[in-house]
Structures are given as C-alpha cells and as structure tokens.
C-alpha cells in the first residue's frame, strides 16, 4: 500500500520528527539519577500538535514562489514521552523500564483519545 500523503506533507512530518528528537535529546536526563534538563531560553517550545505555517506567512517569508500544495498541509500530532510523560510507564506492571529509542516503523497513525 502506498503512502497516502503528498511530498509536502511528508516533508512537514519529517521536520516535525527532527524537532521532537532534538527537543527530547536536549531535555532527557544524562543518567537515571539525573533530573530532566531545562531548555535554553533561545529554543522555542512547540507541540504536541504542529500546525503548518499559514499560506500568507509563507508568502512573506520565502523568497521563491509559494507552491499551492503548502496550503493543504494537515496538522501533525506527536505522541511521544517528551509531551506525554505518563506514557513512559507500563500501564499493567507500572514499570518505568520502557524503551523509547525509536519511531513507529509503519509510518504515522491516528491514536484514539489523543487530541
């Protein structure tokens, strides 16, 4: 089955993933005994829902012509322990030994109950 998204939507999702990985790496503790690190003041905080830039804003910011397909980008909602720390605990055993070192291999999906 092919990817249902356009190239522009996939590119937007890829940029969102890069941002979330960067934020998670910047704030995660260095060891189990450390606390979460805080972000430097010059890094903006976005998410967990990422809205595409408005068409009018793109026209003002970019020097080249804005492609009409950018007006049809859909928002991306990221489910990651950076935004939902309660996911870092097993709901059955209450264990905190949960691995979060990767992304879902089958691509993006919709998660029931997360807005």
C-alpha positions as CSV (number, residue, x, y, z in Angstrom):
1,X,0.0,0.0,0.0
2,X,1.4,3.4,-1.0
3,X,1.9,6.4,1.3
4,X,-1.3,8.5,1.2
5,X,0.4,11.8,1.9
6,X,1.9,14.2,-0.6
7,X,5.6,15.0,-0.7
8,X,5.0,18.3,1.0
9,X,3.1,16.6,3.9
10,X,5.8,14.0,4.3
11,X,8.5,16.8,4.3
12,X,6.5,18.6,7.0
13,X,6.2,15.4,9.1
14,X,10.0,14.8,8.7
15,X,10.7,18.3,10.0
16,X,8.4,17.8,13.0
17,X,10.1,14.5,13.8
18,X,13.6,16.2,13.6
19,X,12.3,18.9,16.0
20,X,10.9,16.4,18.5
21,X,14.0,14.2,18.5
22,X,16.1,17.3,19.1
23,X,13.9,18.5,22.0
24,X,13.9,15.1,23.6
25,X,17.7,14.8,23.3
26,X,18.2,18.3,24.8
27,X,16.0,17.6,27.8
28,X,16.4,14.0,28.7
29,X,18.5,13.2,31.8
30,X,22.1,12.0,31.2
31,X,21.6,9.1,33.7
32,X,18.8,7.6,35.7
33,X,19.8,9.6,38.8
34,X,19.6,12.9,37.0
35,X,16.6,15.2,36.6
36,X,15.2,16.4,33.3
37,X,17.3,19.2,31.9
38,X,15.7,22.5,31.0
39,X,15.7,24.0,27.6
40,X,17.9,27.0,26.8
41,X,15.9,30.2,26.5
42,X,16.6,30.7,22.8
43,X,14.9,27.4,21.7
44,X,11.2,27.7,21.0
45,X,8.8,25.2,22.5
46,X,6.2,23.8,20.1
47,X,3.9,20.8,20.2
48,X,2.5,18.3,20.6
49,X,0.2,19.5,17.8
50,X,2.1,21.1,15.0
51,X,0.2,23.3,12.7
52,X,1.5,24.0,9.3
53,X,2.5,27.6,8.6
54,X,-0.2,29.8,7.1
55,X,-0.2,30.4,3.4
56,X,0.0,34.1,3.9
57,X,3.0,33.8,6.2
58,X,4.8,31.5,3.7
59,X,4.4,34.2,1.1
60,X,6.0,36.8,3.2
61,X,8.9,34.6,4.5
62,X,10.1,32.8,1.4
63,X,11.9,34.4,-1.5
64,X,10.7,31.9,-4.1
65,X,7.2,31.4,-5.2
66,X,4.9,29.6,-2.7
67,X,3.5,26.3,-4.0
68,X,-0.3,25.9,-3.7
69,X,0.2,22.4,-2.2
70,X,1.5,24.0,1.0
71,X,-1.9,25.4,1.7
72,X,-3.3,21.9,2.1
73,X,-0.9,20.6,4.7
74,X,-2.6,18.9,7.6
75,X,-1.6,19.3,11.3
76,X,0.6,16.7,12.9
77,X,0.0,15.5,16.4
78,X,3.0,13.8,18.0
79,X,2.6,11.1,20.7
80,X,6.0,11.0,22.4
81,X,7.1,10.8,26.1
82,X,8.5,14.3,25.7
83,X,4.9,15.6,25.5
84,X,3.1,12.8,27.4
85,X,5.4,11.6,30.2
86,X,2.7,9.3,31.5
87,X,3.5,7.1,28.5
88,X,6.9,6.2,29.9
89,X,5.3,3.8,32.4
90,X,3.8,0.4,31.6
91,X,0.1,0.6,32.4
92,X,-0.1,-3.0,33.6
93,X,3.1,-3.5,35.7
94,X,3.7,0.2,36.4
95,X,7.4,-0.4,35.4
96,X,9.4,2.6,34.4
97,X,11.8,0.4,32.3
98,X,10.3,1.4,29.0
99,X,12.4,1.9,25.8
100,X,11.7,5.0,23.7
101,X,14.7,4.9,21.3
102,X,12.8,4.7,18.0
103,X,9.8,5.6,16.0
104,X,7.0,3.5,14.6
105,X,8.3,1.7,11.6
106,X,5.0,1.7,9.6
107,X,4.6,5.4,9.5
108,X,2.3,7.9,11.1
109,X,-1.1,6.8,12.5
110,X,-4.1,8.1,14.4
111,X,-4.3,7.5,18.1
112,X,-7.7,7.2,19.7
113,X,-8.2,9.6,22.6
114,X,-5.2,11.9,22.0
115,X,-6.1,15.3,20.6
